[in-house]
Amino acid sequence: YGGSDRVETSILVAQHEAFDGARRFSLVNGLSYVDAVAASTLRDPVIYILPRQGITESLETFIGGKDGFRAIGGTGVISEELFESVEKLLKK
């Protein structure tokens, strides 16, 4: 799996057949892998987000159709603004 950056790569992995039917995902800061390791134990796809990059088009597409997510690391790692943006996309 190789995307144009770590966010794209995480989305490609999340689309693997092992996650078919997954309605939730874990969102982690793509600059620190500590939270990603912890999130991987939850059995949901782990999606990286880069705070400066924000919500990319491919991330927005991935989020569409999902029911929920977990922001691993809280607002200290995933800003409240990004958290709210993801929540709004889920409600579309």
N, C-alpha and C positions, 0 to 999 in steps of 0.2 A: 504494500500500500504506500503510495507516495503522492501526496497532494502538493499544491503550490506552497503550502506552509503547514504548520502543525495543526491549525484549526481545520483546514481542508482534509488533512490526513485523519484526524480524529473522526470527522464526519464519514469518510470512506470506511473506516473500521466499524463505525456504528451501523452502517448499512449492510454489514456482513450477515449472512443467513443465520448465524448464531443469535442474532438479535431480532429475527423476524417476529413480528407481533408485539415488540416492546412498545409500550405506550408512554413510558417515562424515560427520562435520561438524567444523568448527573452532569452538572455544569461546573467546570473547574477553571481556575486561572491558568492559562497556557504558559505562564512564566515560571511557575513553580510546580514541580511534579509530586510534591509530598501529598497534596490533596488528591491528585489523580490516583495515586497508589491506594489510598484509603477508599476512594470512590469505587475502585475496581472490584471491591469485595461485595458491592451491593447488587451485582448482576444486571445492572442497567448499562446501556452505552454511556461512555464517558466522553463528553464533548469539551474541548478546550475553547476558551475565549481569551482573546488578547484585549486588555482594557483600552488601549489606544486605538485599536482597530474597530472595536464595537461589534455590532451585529452585521455580519457580512450577508451578501445575498444567498450564498449557499447555506449559511446557518439559518437564515430566515426560512428557506425552503425546507430544511430538515425539521425545524420546530413545527412547521405546519402539519397538522394532523396528530400531534402528540397530545397527551392528556395532562402531563405534569412534568415537573423536574425538581431536582434537589440542587441547591447552590452549596457546594461543599467549600467550607471555609468561611461562610457567612459574608456579611457586607464588608468585612475587613479585607477580603480577597476578591469577591465579586461585588462591585459597587452597587449601591442601592438603585442607581439609575439603570444600570445594565439589568439588574434583577427585575425591575419594573418593566423594562422593554421586552424581556422574554415573557413575562406574565401577559402583557398585552398581545403578543404574537400568539400565545396559546389560546386566547379568547376569540381570535378571528375565526 
